[in-house]
Amino acid sequence: MGQNHIIEKLNEADSYSSPAMMARRRRILEETRKLIAEHGLVGFNLMELCRRADVAKQTLYYAFGSKEGLVAAAMFDHFEEYERRITYHAPAGSLERLIERMVAIGERNLKIPNYVGAITSFYYSQSASTHMRTMLHDITTLPQRPYIEALHKARQLQPWAEPELLIDALDDQRISIANQWIQGRIADEQMIDRMVTSVLVYLLGCVRGTARRHVEGVLTAIAKIGAASYVANLTCATKDQKEADGPSS
């Protein structure tokens, strides 16, 4: 089941239209995320959700199709909601855009450790269903996909770097750092830099040509000033460029 299929299914499940129905959907998804944070994906219970959200079980199945569809909708809704809050300054499909997002998500994750812990626990669980694992994978790999696909199109990947496997590997790097942070092995103030650096170091061995020189330069900069400051500099550079260009006609 591919990424596009998952997104199509989530869109099909979102059949709410009236304000009252939209409010009920929001309540269901919020309570779903709370339960995931409290009990993990494996321990998530539909009856408890029905009690908290004050809805019938039949309503959940009608709106989302299945337990897996509900969980995926809650996660994807959270993904999209936060995505809308991020102010990007780098173009889509660029390394800088990927770093901007990793920093923004890292800052968000620092505020929701229980939810992150539930996701990482499920990621490494041996009892997770294949269907649920596929849905989680399709959502968590969305951020790095545009950049890797752009590298592949530009022939900037090494011959041994298969795009889909690389996308998966970068996801593994991010989840691994998040898991170490949840376990207390990485301090809060180090987590974002460790996550960004881990992804870039892995990426460095898979790119060539101008892309490799670019990744090396970015790693050097982040080692000196940190990932958050690197993103802040991108913001300032974009603002300065807009001022230099003057008002658009």
C-alpha positions in Angstrom: 0.0 0.0 0.0 1.7 3.2 -1.2 1.8 6.7 0.1 -0.8 8.0 -2.4 -3.2 5.2 -1.6 -3.0 6.0 2.1 -3.7 9.7 1.5 -6.6 8.9 -0.8 -8.1 6.6 1.8 -7.8 9.3 4.5 -9.5 11.8 2.2 -12.3 9.3 1.5 -12.8 8.8 5.3 -13.2 12.6 5.8 -16.8 12.7 4.8 -17.8 15.3 7.4 -19.3 18.6 6.0 -21.5 20.5 8.5 -20.0 22.5 11.3 -21.4 20.1 13.9 -20.0 17.1 12.1 -16.6 18.8 11.7 -16.5 19.6 15.4 -17.3 16.0 16.2 -14.6 14.8 13.9 -12.1 17.1 15.6 -13.1 15.8 19.0 -12.7 12.2 17.9 -9.2 12.8 16.4 -8.1 14.8 19.4 -9.2 12.1 21.8 -7.6 9.5 19.6 -4.2 11.2 19.8 -4.6 11.5 23.6 -5.3 7.8 23.9 -2.3 7.0 21.7 -0.1 9.1 23.9 -1.4 7.4 27.0 -1.6 3.8 25.9 0.4 3.5 22.7 -0.9 2.4 19.3 -1.1 -1.3 20.4 -3.1 -0.5 23.6 -5.4 1.9 21.8 -9.0 1.0 22.7 -12.1 1.9 20.6 -14.6 1.6 23.5 -12.6 4.0 25.6 -12.5 6.4 22.7 -16.3 6.2 22.3 -16.7 7.0 26.0 -14.4 10.0 25.9 -15.5 11.4 22.5 -19.2 10.6 23.4 -19.9 8.8 20.1 -21.2 5.4 19.1 -18.8 2.8 17.8 -20.9 2.6 14.6 -20.1 6.3 14.1 -16.4 5.6 14.1 -16.7 2.8 11.6 -19.0 4.9 9.3 -16.6 7.8 9.3 -13.2 6.1 9.2 -13.9 2.5 8.0 -11.8 0.7 10.6 -9.6 1.1 13.7 -6.6 1.4 11.5 -8.3 4.1 9.4 -9.1 6.1 12.4 -5.6 6.0 13.8 -4.1 6.9 10.4 -6.6 9.8 10.1 -5.6 11.1 13.6 -1.9 10.9 12.7 -2.3 12.4 9.3 -4.5 15.2 10.6 -1.9 16.0 13.2 0.8 15.9 10.5 -1.2 18.3 8.2 -2.2 20.6 11.1 1.3 21.2 12.2 2.5 21.4 8.6 0.3 24.4 8.0 1.9 26.2 10.9 5.4 25.9 9.5 6.6 29.0 7.7 9.0 27.7 5.1 11.7 29.9 3.5 13.4 27.3 1.3 11.9 25.9 -1.9 10.1 22.5 -1.9 12.4 19.6 -2.7 15.5 21.3 -1.3 17.8 20.2 1.5 17.2 23.4 3.3 13.4 22.7 3.3 14.0 19.3 4.8 16.1 20.8 7.5 13.5 23.5 8.2 11.0 20.8 8.7 13.2 18.6 10.9 13.9 21.6 13.2 10.2 22.6 13.4 9.1 19.0 14.1 11.9 18.6 16.7 10.7 21.7 18.5 7.1 20.4 18.5 8.2 17.0 19.7 9.9 18.5 22.7 6.5 19.5 23.9 4.7 16.2 23.3 7.1 13.5 24.6 4.3 11.0 25.4 2.9 11.1 21.9 6.4 10.7 20.4 7.1 7.9 22.8 3.9 6.1 21.6 5.0 6.4 18.0 8.5 5.2 18.5 7.4 2.3 20.7 5.0 1.2 17.9 7.7 1.7 15.3 9.9 -0.9 17.1 7.1 -3.2 18.2 7.2 -6.8 17.0 3.5 -7.2 17.5 2.4 -4.3 15.3 0.2 -5.3 12.4 1.6 -4.9 8.9 -1.3 -2.6 7.9 -0.7 -0.2 10.8 3.0 -0.3 10.2 2.6 0.6 6.6 0.3 3.5 7.4 2.8 4.9 10.0 5.6 4.5 7.5 3.8 6.3 4.7 3.1 9.3 7.0 6.5 9.5 8.7 8.4 9.3 5.4 6.6 12.2 3.7 9.1 14.9 4.8 12.2 13.5 3.1 10.5 12.2 0.0 10.5 15.5 -2.2 14.2 16.0 -1.6 15.3 12.5 -2.3 13.1 12.3 -5.4 14.7 15.6 -6.6 18.2 14.2 -6.1 17.3 11.1 -8.0 15.9 13.1 -10.9 19.1 15.2 -10.9 21.3 12.0 -10.9 22.9 13.2 -7.7 22.5 9.9 -5.9 25.3 7.3 -5.7 24.7 4.2 -7.9 24.1 2.1 -4.8 21.5 4.5 -3.3 18.0 3.3 -4.3 15.6 6.2 -3.6 12.9 4.3 -1.7 15.4 2.5 0.5 17.2 5.8 1.2 13.9 7.4 2.2 13.3 4.5 4.6 16.8 4.8 6.0 16.5 8.5 6.7 13.2 7.8 8.5 15.1 5.2 10.6 17.7 7.8 11.5 15.0 10.2 12.8 13.0 7.6 14.7 16.2 6.2 16.3 17.2 9.6 17.6 13.7 10.3 18.8 13.7 6.9 20.6 17.0 7.7 22.3 15.7 11.0 23.4 12.5 9.4 24.9 14.8 7.0 26.8 16.7 9.9 28.3 19.9 9.1 26.4 19.8 12.4 24.6 19.2 15.7 26.4 16.4 18.0 25.2 18.9 20.7 24.1 20.8 18.2 22.0 17.9 16.3 20.4 17.3 18.5 17.3 21.0 18.9 16.4 21.5 15.1 16.8 18.5 14.3 14.6 19.5 16.7 11.8 23.1 15.7 11.9 22.3 12.0 11.9 20.2 12.4 8.8 22.8 14.5 7.0 25.7 12.1 7.9 23.8 9.2 6.5 22.8 11.2 3.4 26.4 12.2 2.8 27.3 8.6 2.0 24.5 8.4 -0.6 25.0 11.5 -2.7 27.6 12.7 -5.2 28.7 15.8 -7.1 27.3 19.1 -6.2 24.8 17.5 -3.8 27.7 16.0 -1.8 29.5 19.3 -1.5 26.3 20.9 -0.5 25.6 18.4 2.3 29.2 18.7 3.5 28.9 22.5 3.7 25.6 22.3 5.6 27.0 19.8 8.0 30.0 22.1 8.7 27.7 25.0 9.3 25.4 23.1 11.7 28.4 21.8 13.6 29.4 25.4 14.2 26.1 27.1 15.0 23.5 24.4 15.4 20.5 23.5 13.3 18.1 26.0 14.8 20.5 28.9 14.1 21.1 27.5 10.6 17.3 27.7 9.9 17.2 31.2 11.5 19.9 32.3 9.1 17.8 31.0 6.2 14.9 33.1 7.4 17.1 36.2 7.6 18.6 35.6 4.2 15.2 35.2 2.6 14.0 38.4 4.2 17.1 40.3 3.1 16.6 39.0 -0.5 13.0 40.2 -0.6 14.0 43.6 0.7 16.8 43.8 -1.9 14.4 42.8 -4.7 11.9 45.5 -3.7 8.1 45.5 -4.0 6.7 43.3 -6.7 4.9 45.1 -9.5 
